[in-house]
Amino acid sequence: MRIIHILNHVQKIGNGIVNVAVDLACLQAKTGNEVAVVSVGGEYEALLAVCGVKHYHLDQQRNPINIIKAAVRYQAIAAEFQPDIVHAHMMTGIVLARFLRYGHKYALVSTVHNEFQRTSLLMGLADRVIAVSKAVQASMARRGIPENKLRVVCNGTLGSPRTRNLHDYQPLPLQHPAIATVAGMYKRKGIAELIAAFEQIALNFPQAHLYLVGNGPDRELFEAQALATSVGERIHFEGFQPEPQRYLKSCDIFVLASHRDPCPLVLSEAREAGAAIIGTQVDGIPEALDYGQAGLLVPTKDSKALAKALVQLLSNADTLYEWKNRANQNLEWLNASRVHQETLGVYCELITQ
């Protein structure tokens, strides 16, 4: 099978969409398919080359002159590579692949990652639309994507070609009990609620520290919020980390307080690392936590409920141990190879038709 993945870039910046696409491309190439990635490029080009994936440079910046150039370039790439499948992961890619398909025989697949974006409806231009969780599938169906187009392939990243074996990562000397999150510094990731919850419990747990791993446009806002608390010296902004596994292995409690999150990859990594997990009850987070079997679930935008869950874990060593153990169970379905196989199944469905 000849497969093209089209996305904006392949930069190593913690972007979950890029990570999923790179995983798929590498695993597909390793299992004998001819695979190409089309993007403006980035650090993952080296890994793609090692895995036998061809990379074509395509700048998809949305200005009129560049879009015309991108259209001409895309046509040339498709004519040269002759794909059976084009798999679009981002909005510009799906538009190019759909409206420039004339004269080519490929089937078109899209993956909906951030379905809360209004423009995600464009992903419905594909012949098959992969939703990264059942919650995303239901949302897209409500918004008008035909159900016969939709397929669910839940995210999973364990065993990814991008990462090493978990045992190869050295844990960090964090101060314990250590509470951590790994997330972009965006309001929708619930960082403000996490800081507020930590402030509520910090005086009762004077040894606890909070580690915020990630970067983003709202970081200064959160830094100001932390500085305004009475426990700012125990709130650590760690920035983007290329090896977040070192934090996941070291922390006692991992928190993902998102307001919206289709199916976050970091939860599978936190589970593998054996952290006790607290997540919000929204979108694909419950699915990633086996509907509350592998982590505590709290309402979104509710710092009091989050603080209560933190107290539950920090107050009792046996409870903390139990939730660490529960997080570490039933990990097989979170493997990247399962995502790869199910995605190939969607491709085969189209090719046999």
C-alpha positions in Angstrom: 0.0 0.0 0.0 1.2 3.5 -0.8 0.3 6.0 1.9 0.8 9.8 2.2 0.3 11.6 5.5 -0.2 15.3 5.1 0.2 17.7 8.1 1.6 21.2 8.7 5.0 20.2 10.2 6.9 17.5 11.9 8.5 19.5 14.7 9.4 18.0 18.0 7.4 20.3 20.2 5.0 18.0 22.0 2.1 18.4 19.4 -0.1 15.3 19.8 -1.4 15.5 16.2 2.2 15.4 14.9 3.1 12.6 17.3 0.2 10.4 16.2 1.0 11.0 12.5 4.7 10.2 12.9 3.9 7.0 14.9 1.6 5.8 12.1 4.0 6.7 9.3 6.9 4.9 11.0 5.0 1.8 11.9 3.4 1.6 8.5 6.7 1.8 6.8 8.2 -0.8 9.1 5.5 -3.3 8.1 6.2 -3.1 4.4 4.1 -0.2 3.1 5.5 2.6 1.0 4.9 5.8 3.1 5.6 9.5 2.6 5.0 12.5 4.9 4.2 15.8 3.4 4.9 18.9 5.6 7.0 22.0 6.0 9.5 19.8 7.9 11.0 19.6 11.4 13.1 17.6 13.8 11.2 14.3 13.2 12.5 14.2 9.6 15.5 12.3 10.8 13.4 9.6 12.5 11.1 9.3 9.5 14.2 8.7 7.3 15.5 6.0 9.7 12.1 4.2 9.5 12.1 4.4 5.7 9.5 7.2 5.3 10.0 9.6 2.5 9.5 13.3 3.4 8.2 15.9 0.9 8.5 19.6 1.7 5.3 21.5 1.5 4.6 24.9 3.0 0.9 25.2 3.8 0.9 28.8 5.2 -2.5 30.3 4.5 -1.9 33.3 2.3 -3.2 33.5 -1.3 0.2 33.3 -3.1 1.5 30.5 -0.9 -1.7 28.4 -1.2 -1.3 28.6 -5.0 2.3 27.4 -4.8 1.2 24.7 -2.3 -1.5 23.5 -4.7 1.0 23.2 -7.5 3.6 21.4 -5.3 1.0 19.0 -3.9 -0.2 18.0 -7.4 3.4 17.2 -8.3 3.9 15.2 -5.1 0.8 13.1 -5.7 1.7 12.5 -9.4 5.2 11.3 -8.4 4.2 9.2 -5.4 0.9 7.8 -6.7 -0.7 7.1 -3.3 -3.4 4.6 -2.7 -4.3 6.5 0.5 -3.9 10.1 1.5 -4.3 10.6 5.3 -4.9 14.2 6.3 -4.3 15.2 9.9 -4.8 19.0 9.8 -7.3 21.4 8.1 -5.2 22.8 5.2 -4.1 19.3 4.3 -7.7 18.0 4.0 -8.7 20.9 1.7 -5.7 20.4 -0.6 -6.1 16.6 -0.8 -9.8 16.8 -1.4 -10.0 19.6 -4.0 -6.9 18.5 -5.9 -7.8 14.8 -6.1 -9.0 15.1 -9.7 -6.9 12.9 -11.9 -5.7 10.8 -9.0 -7.1 7.5 -7.7 -6.4 7.7 -4.0 -8.9 7.3 -1.2 -8.9 10.1 1.4 -8.8 9.6 5.1 -8.8 12.2 7.8 -8.3 12.1 11.6 -10.2 14.4 13.8 -8.0 15.4 16.8 -9.3 18.8 18.1 -13.0 18.4 17.3 -13.8 21.4 19.5 -12.4 23.7 16.8 -15.2 24.9 14.4 -13.0 24.2 11.4 -12.8 20.5 12.3 -15.9 20.0 10.3 -13.7 20.3 7.2 -12.3 16.8 8.1 -15.7 15.5 6.9 -14.5 16.1 3.3 -12.7 12.7 3.6 -14.1 9.3 2.5 -13.5 8.1 6.1 -13.2 10.2 9.2 -11.2 8.7 12.1 -12.2 10.0 15.5 -9.6 9.6 18.3 -12.2 8.6 20.9 -15.9 7.6 21.1 -16.6 11.1 22.5 -15.2 12.7 19.4 -17.2 10.3 17.2 -20.4 11.3 18.9 -19.6 15.0 18.7 -18.8 14.9 15.0 -22.0 12.9 14.3 -24.1 15.5 16.2 -22.4 18.2 14.1 -23.5 16.5 10.8 -20.7 14.2 9.7 -22.5 11.1 8.3 -22.1 8.1 10.7 -21.2 5.8 7.9 -18.1 7.8 7.3 -17.0 7.8 11.0 -14.6 5.2 12.5 -13.1 5.3 16.0 -9.4 4.6 16.5 -8.6 5.6 20.1 -5.2 7.2 20.6 -2.4 5.2 22.2 1.3 5.9 22.2 3.0 3.1 24.2 5.8 1.5 22.2 6.0 4.5 20.0 9.0 4.7 17.6 9.5 8.3 18.9 10.4 7.1 22.4 12.7 4.8 24.2 11.7 2.0 26.6 10.3 3.6 29.8 13.1 1.9 31.9 15.7 3.9 29.9 14.5 7.2 31.2 16.2 8.5 34.4 13.7 9.8 36.9 14.3 13.3 38.2 15.0 14.3 41.8 11.7 16.0 42.4 10.5 17.1 45.9 7.9 14.8 47.2 5.0 14.4 47.3 5.3 15.7 43.7 2.2 16.7 41.7 2.7 17.2 38.0 1.0 17.9 34.7 2.4 17.8 31.2 0.4 20.1 29.0 0.5 23.1 26.7 0.2 26.3 28.7 -3.3 27.1 27.4 -6.4 28.1 29.4 -8.3 25.0 28.0 -5.8 22.7 29.7 -7.1 23.8 33.1 -3.7 25.0 34.4 -5.5 27.9 36.3 -7.7 25.4 38.2 -4.7 23.2 39.0 -2.8 26.1 40.5 -5.9 27.1 42.5 -6.4 23.6 43.7 -2.8 23.3 44.8 -3.1 26.6 46.7 -6.1 25.2 48.5 -4.3 22.1 49.8 -0.7 23.3 50.0 -0.8 24.5 53.6 -2.1 21.1 54.8 0.6 19.3 52.9 3.7 21.5 53.4 6.1 19.1 51.6 4.0 18.9 48.4 5.3 20.6 45.2 3.6 21.3 41.9 5.5 20.8 38.6 4.0 22.3 35.4 5.7 20.9 32.3 5.0 22.6 29.0 5.0 25.8 27.1 2.3 28.0 25.5 0.8 31.4 25.0 -0.8 31.6 28.4 2.3 30.7 30.5 2.8 34.3 31.7 -0.8 34.4 32.9 -0.3 31.3 35.0 3.1 32.4 36.3 1.4 35.6 37.6 -1.3 33.5 39.2 1.2 31.3 40.9 3.2 34.3 42.1 0.1 35.8 43.7 -0.4 32.7 45.9 1.2 32.2 49.2 3.0 29.0 48.0 4.5 30.3 44.7 7.9 29.0 45.6 6.5 25.4 45.5 5.0 25.8 42.0 7.6 25.1 39.3 7.3 26.0 35.7 9.5 23.6 33.9 8.8 24.6 30.2 8.7 22.2 27.3 10.6 19.0 28.0 11.6 16.6 25.2 11.6 13.7 27.7 8.5 14.2 29.9 8.8 10.6 30.9 11.4 11.7 33.5 8.7 13.7 35.2 6.0 11.0 34.9 8.3 8.4 36.4 9.2 10.8 39.3 5.9 12.3 40.3 3.4 10.8 42.8 0.3 12.3 41.2 -0.3 13.3 37.6 -3.2 15.7 36.9 -4.8 16.6 33.6 -7.4 19.3 34.3 -8.4 20.1 30.7 -11.7 21.8 29.8 -11.6 20.1 26.4 -9.3 17.2 25.4 -10.3 14.7 22.6 -8.0 11.8 23.7 -4.7 13.0 25.2 -1.6 10.9 24.5 0.0 11.9 27.8 -2.5 9.8 29.8 -1.2 6.6 28.4 2.3 7.6 29.2 1.4 8.6 32.8 -0.4 5.3 33.2 2.7 3.3 32.0 4.9 5.3 34.4 2.7 4.3 37.3 1.6 7.7 38.6 -1.7 8.1 40.4 -3.9 10.1 38.0 -6.6 12.7 38.3 -8.4 13.8 35.1 -11.4 15.8 34.2 -14.6 14.1 33.1 -14.7 15.5 29.6 -14.3 14.4 26.0 -11.9 11.4 25.6 -10.3 11.6 29.1 -12.7 9.1 30.8 -12.0 6.6 27.9 -8.3 7.0 28.3 -8.7 6.3 32.1 -10.9 3.2 31.6 -14.0 5.3 32.7 -12.6 5.9 36.1 -11.0 2.5 36.8 -7.5 3.8 36.1 -7.8 7.3 37.5 -10.0 9.7 39.5 -12.4 11.8 37.5 -13.5 15.3 38.5 -15.7 17.9 36.9 -14.1 20.5 34.6 -13.3 24.0 35.8 -13.8 23.0 39.4 -10.8 23.7 41.5 -12.5 22.6 44.7 -13.3 19.1 43.3 -9.8 18.9 42.1 -8.4 19.9 45.5 -10.7 17.3 47.2 -9.2 14.6 44.9 -5.7 15.7 45.7 -6.4 15.5 49.4 -7.9 12.0 49.0 -4.6 10.8 47.4 -2.2 12.8 49.6 -3.9 11.9 52.9 -3.5 8.1 52.7 -0.4 6.3 51.5 -2.5 3.1 50.8 -5.0 5.1 48.7 -2.2 6.6 46.7 -0.6 3.2 46.2 -3.9 1.7 45.1 -4.4 4.4 42.4 -0.8 4.1 41.2 -1.4 0.4 40.7 -4.8 0.9 39.0 -3.3 3.3 36.5 -0.7 0.7 35.6 -3.2 -2.0 34.7 -4.8 -2.8 31.3 -2.2 -1.0 29.3 -2.2 -3.3 26.2 -4.9 -1.3 24.4 -2.9 1.9 24.7 -0.1 0.6 22.4 0.8 2.5 19.2 0.8 -0.8 17.3 -3.0 -1.2 18.0 -3.6 2.3 16.6 -1.5 1.3 13.5 -3.4 -1.9 12.9 -6.8 -0.3 13.3 -5.9 2.5 11.0 -4.7 0.1 8.3 -8.1 -1.6 8.7 -9.8 1.7 7.8 -7.5 2.0 4.7 -8.2 -1.5 3.6 -12.0 -0.9 3.9 -11.6 1.9 1.3 -9.2 0.1 -1.1 -11.4 -3.1 -1.2 -14.4 -0.9 -2.1 
